[in-house]
């Protein structure tokens, strides 16, 4: 009986040591994953619902945790670049004609009143189109809505009254 107790205590001690070693290894692996994720690597191999692995590290909601502006990694960085491009083109096409009007008016042969109406129409159309496009946004993908908004508002700023 004494030998069995000694063997059982040695086994229990060995199990405790092994469990401590496993816990230390798991902690080291977590530190390695954290390091890789800080440097933009999806080291855990997280994938979307279809099974495609994300190029960037993501959180539990599949939102990217790093910003790598120099890449076009799908879907996170591609959506980021389309968003800023859509905003820039919409902003530029809506507000750029006003300071350029001294050059645009003679080239198009429009009067001062027509230029003023065109400027008001291009900005005013935002109040009309945004609610309608937001209903589309609920039903369509973000990229489609960005394209529609950019094309729709981009053309409206160049219309003549």
C-alpha positions in Angstrom: 0.0 0.0 0.0 2.8 2.4 0.8 4.3 1.9 -2.7 1.0 2.6 -4.3 0.8 5.8 -2.3 4.3 6.9 -3.3 3.5 6.1 -7.0 0.2 8.0 -6.8 1.9 11.0 -5.2 4.7 11.0 -7.8 2.0 10.8 -10.5 0.1 13.6 -9.0 3.2 15.7 -8.8 4.1 14.9 -12.4 0.6 15.9 -13.5 0.9 19.2 -11.7 4.3 19.9 -13.3 2.9 19.0 -16.7 -0.1 21.2 -16.2 2.1 24.1 -15.2 4.3 23.5 -18.3 1.1 23.4 -20.5 -0.1 26.6 -19.0 3.2 28.3 -19.6 3.3 27.1 -23.2 -0.3 28.4 -23.8 0.7 31.7 -22.3 3.7 31.9 -24.6 1.6 31.0 -27.6 -0.9 33.8 -26.7 2.0 36.3 -26.4 3.2 35.2 -29.9 -0.3 35.6 -31.4 -0.6 39.0 -29.8 2.8 40.0 -31.3 1.9 38.8 -34.7 -1.5 40.5 -34.6 0.1 43.8 -33.6 2.2 43.5 -36.8 -0.8 42.8 -39.0 -0.7 39.0 -39.3 -3.8 36.8 -38.9 -1.8 34.2 -36.9 -4.9 32.5 -35.5 -6.2 31.8 -39.0 -9.6 33.4 -38.4 -11.9 33.0 -41.4 -15.3 34.3 -42.5 -18.5 32.3 -42.6 -17.6 30.8 -46.0 -14.2 29.7 -44.8 -11.9 32.3 -46.4 -9.1 33.3 -44.1 -8.9 37.0 -43.4 -5.6 38.7 -44.4 -5.7 41.0 -41.3 -6.2 40.1 -37.7 -9.8 40.5 -36.6 -11.7 40.7 -33.3 -14.7 38.6 -32.3 -17.0 40.7 -34.6 -14.6 40.2 -37.6 -13.6 43.8 -37.5 -9.9 44.5 -38.4 -7.8 45.3 -35.4 -4.9 46.9 -37.5 -4.9 49.5 -40.2 -2.6 48.7 -43.1 -3.1 51.6 -45.5 -0.6 50.3 -48.1 -2.6 47.1 -48.8 -5.9 46.3 -50.5 -6.6 43.2 -48.4 -10.2 41.9 -48.7 -12.6 42.8 -47.2 -11.4 45.3 -44.6 -8.8 47.4 -46.5 -10.8 47.3 -49.7 -13.8 48.7 -48.0 -11.7 51.4 -46.3 -10.2 52.5 -49.6 -13.5 52.6 -51.4 -15.0 54.6 -48.5 -12.4 57.3 -48.6 -12.4 57.4 -52.4 -16.2 57.7 -52.5 -16.1 60.5 -49.9 -13.3 62.3 -51.6 -14.9 62.2 -55.1 -18.3 63.2 -53.7 -16.8 66.0 -51.7 -14.7 67.2 -54.6 -17.4 67.0 -57.2 -19.9 68.9 -55.0 -17.7 71.7 -53.6 -14.9 72.1 -56.2 -17.0 74.0 -58.8 -17.6 77.0 -56.5 -14.1 78.3 -56.3 -13.5 77.4 -60.0 -16.6 79.3 -61.1 -14.6 82.3 -62.5 -13.0 79.9 -64.9 -16.0 77.7 -65.6 -18.6 80.5 -66.3 -16.8 81.9 -69.4 -15.9 78.4 -70.7 -19.6 77.3 -70.5 -21.1 80.7 -71.4 -23.4 80.8 -68.4 -24.6 83.9 -66.5 -23.9 84.7 -62.9 -27.5 83.7 -61.9 -27.2 80.3 -63.7 -23.9 79.7 -61.9 -25.6 80.5 -58.5 -28.5 78.2 -59.2 -26.2 75.4 -60.3 -24.2 75.7 -57.1 -27.4 75.7 -55.0 -28.7 72.7 -56.9 -25.6 70.6 -56.5 -25.5 71.2 -52.7 -29.3 71.0 -52.3 -29.6 67.7 -54.1 -27.7 66.2 -51.2 -30.8 66.7 -49.0 -32.9 65.0 -51.6 -30.7 62.1 -52.5 -29.3 61.0 -49.1 -32.6 59.7 -47.7 -33.4 57.8 -50.8 -29.9 56.3 -51.1 -30.0 55.3 -47.4 -33.0 53.1 -48.1 -30.9 51.4 -50.8 -28.0 51.1 -48.3 -30.3 48.9 -46.1 -30.8 46.5 -49.0 -27.6 46.6 -51.0 -23.9 46.2 -50.3 -21.8 49.1 -49.2 -19.7 49.1 -52.3 -22.7 49.4 -54.6 -24.1 52.3 -52.5 -20.7 54.1 -52.6 -20.6 53.7 -56.3 -24.2 55.0 -56.7 -23.6 57.9 -54.4 -20.4 58.9 -56.2 -21.9 58.6 -59.7 -25.2 60.3 -58.7 -23.7 63.2 -56.8 -20.7 63.5 -59.1 -22.9 64.0 -62.1 -25.3 66.4 -60.3 -22.5 69.0 -59.6 -21.8 69.3 -63.3 -25.4 69.8 -64.4 -26.6 73.1 -65.9 -29.9 74.6 -64.7 
